[in-house]
Amino acid sequence: MRRIMTALLALLSFNSVAQAADAVRFISCPVYRDTDAGRKSGCWLAEERETGRRFDITQSATKPDWSMAVLVEGRIADNQDNACGAMVLEPVRVSILPAQACTRAMIPAEGFPGRRFVLPSRNIRPLYAPEPAPPPPYTAQLFPIPFDFGRDFVVYQQSDWMLVRAATYAKASGGNVVITGYAETEPVHVSGQSLAEPAGLGKTRAEMARLWLVSLGVPTDKVRVEWKQNPVPLADPAFDGLTEISRRRVDIRVTP
């Protein structure tokens, strides 16, 4: 048994080191590659200036604005298809940094095909369509919602999908809802820059989530809002395995 436990610990340690080695976090000016595999098939690329490596960041739910710098956080994908002429990051998250201007850059396809657009699995149903209620029994549930760096914006086809799930469960269970907003106020150093979110952003994110839940039919008197800073990272499918981005989140806890 001791040998088995030792082997398991060694494997977990190896996996942790491997994930850390594959993780990237950098600031870059995005470049658009004009491929033509149909609608929305163009590629977004970003160069890690420290190493000169070019990455394919197209899989991010938040798309870059090519006139502004982006914070790129991701992991090098196991499967590399070279459809865009750069190393694929997946999972990947892109946060637009409006204070840092970039020169717009578009490059031709250069023989790279790009990828045909596929509707994300997190595509929400139209708000006029009834959402099926989850069946009982109802227990306490946590719905974490990720946010881009420095933003309180609800990301299309990601955060909105999670908010709909939380609202549907809250209405079906009739439970009380506590929304806790977090901000990453402790400075981190990325690409030679110090990044930190403002202290009030956790509150703004929590209020934004409250507005969404109420607009989706959750009774106002069932919802309470609070906010904190610098939470412990949370491992949850909502963050696609990018644990560090979970410091920028809202927790929606539903208690029947």
Solvent accessible surface area in square Angstrom, and as a share of the most:
residue,aa,sasa,rsa
1,M,171,0.76
2,R,206,0.75
3,R,215,0.79
4,I,103,0.52
5,M,95,0.43
6,T,84,0.49
7,A,60,0.47
8,L,90,0.45
9,L,112,0.56
10,A,61,0.47
11,L,97,0.48
12,L,115,0.57
13,S,62,0.40
14,F,137,0.57
15,N,65,0.33
16,S,69,0.44
17,V,98,0.56
18,A,36,0.28
19,Q,98,0.43
20,A,71,0.55
21,A,78,0.61
22,D,50,0.26
23,A,47,0.36
24,V,11,0.07
25,R,71,0.26
26,F,0,0.00
27,I,1,0.00
28,S,2,0.02
29,C,45,0.27
30,P,0,0.00
31,V,30,0.17
32,Y,52,0.20
33,R,4,0.02
34,D,72,0.37
35,T,8,0.05
36,D,131,0.68
37,A,20,0.16
38,G,40,0.38
39,R,170,0.62
40,K,121,0.51
41,S,4,0.03
42,G,8,0.08
43,C,1,0.00
44,W,35,0.12
45,L,1,0.00
46,A,1,0.01
47,E,76,0.34
48,E,17,0.08
49,R,134,0.49
50,E,105,0.47
51,T,80,0.47
52,G,47,0.46
53,R,85,0.31
54,R,95,0.35
55,F,0,0.00
56,D,0,0.00
57,I,0,0.00
58,T,24,0.14
59,Q,73,0.32
60,S,1,0.00
61,A,45,0.35
62,T,21,0.12
63,K,98,0.41
64,P,11,0.07
65,D,49,0.25
66,W,64,0.23
67,S,30,0.20
68,M,57,0.26
69,A,2,0.02
70,V,0,0.00
71,L,0,0.00
72,V,0,0.00
73,E,8,0.04
74,G,3,0.03
75,R,47,0.17
76,I,35,0.18
77,A,14,0.11
78,D,140,0.73
79,N,131,0.67
80,Q,83,0.37
81,D,85,0.44
82,N,84,0.43
83,A,10,0.07
84,C,1,0.01
85,G,19,0.18
86,A,12,0.09
87,M,69,0.31
88,V,6,0.04
89,L,0,0.00
90,E,93,0.42
91,P,34,0.21
92,V,15,0.08
93,R,8,0.03
94,V,0,0.00
95,S,0,0.00
96,I,25,0.13
97,L,13,0.07
98,P,83,0.52
99,A,105,0.81
100,Q,50,0.22
101,A,92,0.72
102,C,18,0.11
103,T,120,0.70
104,R,153,0.56
105,A,34,0.26
106,M,109,0.49
107,I,42,0.21
108,P,86,0.54
109,A,30,0.24
110,E,112,0.50
111,G,78,0.75
112,F,56,0.23
113,P,83,0.52
114,G,8,0.07
115,R,55,0.20
116,R,180,0.66
117,F,76,0.32
118,V,121,0.70
119,L,103,0.51
120,P,50,0.31
121,S,111,0.72
122,R,47,0.17
123,N,53,0.27
124,I,35,0.18
125,R,111,0.41
126,P,68,0.43
127,L,126,0.62
128,Y,190,0.72
129,A,25,0.19
130,P,113,0.71
131,E,76,0.34
132,P,96,0.60
133,A,71,0.55
134,P,37,0.24
135,P,107,0.67
136,P,93,0.59
137,P,124,0.78
138,Y,61,0.23
139,T,77,0.45
140,A,61,0.47
141,Q,71,0.32
142,L,56,0.28
143,F,16,0.07
144,P,8,0.05
145,I,0,0.00
146,P,0,0.00
147,F,1,0.00
148,D,4,0.02
149,F,17,0.07
150,G,35,0.34
151,R,75,0.27
152,D,39,0.20
153,F,113,0.47
154,V,14,0.08
155,V,5,0.03
156,Y,138,0.52
157,Q,24,0.11
158,Q,11,0.05
159,S,0,0.00
160,D,7,0.04
161,W,77,0.27
162,M,6,0.03
163,L,0,0.00
164,V,19,0.11
165,R,112,0.41
166,A,0,0.00
167,A,2,0.01
168,T,16,0.10
169,Y,23,0.09
170,A,4,0.03
171,K,100,0.42
172,A,33,0.25
173,S,20,0.13
174,G,42,0.40
175,G,4,0.04
176,N,88,0.45
177,V,1,0.01
178,V,37,0.21
179,I,0,0.00
180,T,12,0.07
181,G,0,0.00
182,Y,25,0.09
183,A,0,0.00
184,E,3,0.02
185,T,25,0.15
186,E,110,0.49
187,P,78,0.49
188,V,36,0.20
189,H,149,0.67
190,V,7,0.04
191,S,31,0.20
192,G,84,0.81
193,Q,56,0.25
194,S,68,0.44
195,L,16,0.08
196,A,49,0.38
197,E,7,0.03
198,P,86,0.54
199,A,60,0.47
200,G,46,0.44
201,L,16,0.08
202,G,1,0.01
203,K,88,0.37
204,T,58,0.34
205,R,0,0.00
206,A,0,0.00
207,E,55,0.25
208,M,59,0.26
209,A,1,0.01
210,R,65,0.24
211,L,98,0.49
212,W,65,0.23
213,L,0,0.00
214,V,48,0.27
215,S,90,0.58
216,L,33,0.17
217,G,45,0.44
218,V,3,0.02
219,P,67,0.42
220,T,85,0.49
221,D,130,0.68
222,K,69,0.29
223,V,21,0.12
224,R,137,0.50
225,V,30,0.17
226,E,52,0.23
227,W,117,0.41
228,K,110,0.47
229,Q,94,0.42
230,N,57,0.29
231,P,11,0.07
232,V,122,0.70
233,P,39,0.25
234,L,46,0.23
235,A,91,0.70
236,D,44,0.23
237,P,114,0.72
238,A,9,0.07
239,F,3,0.01
240,D,57,0.30
241,G,44,0.42
242,L,14,0.07
243,T,54,0.31
244,E,84,0.38
245,I,5,0.03
246,S,0,0.00
247,R,64,0.23
248,R,0,0.00
249,R,16,0.06
250,V,0,0.00
251,D,13,0.06
252,I,0,0.00
253,R,118,0.43
254,V,0,0.00
255,T,68,0.39
256,P,78,0.49
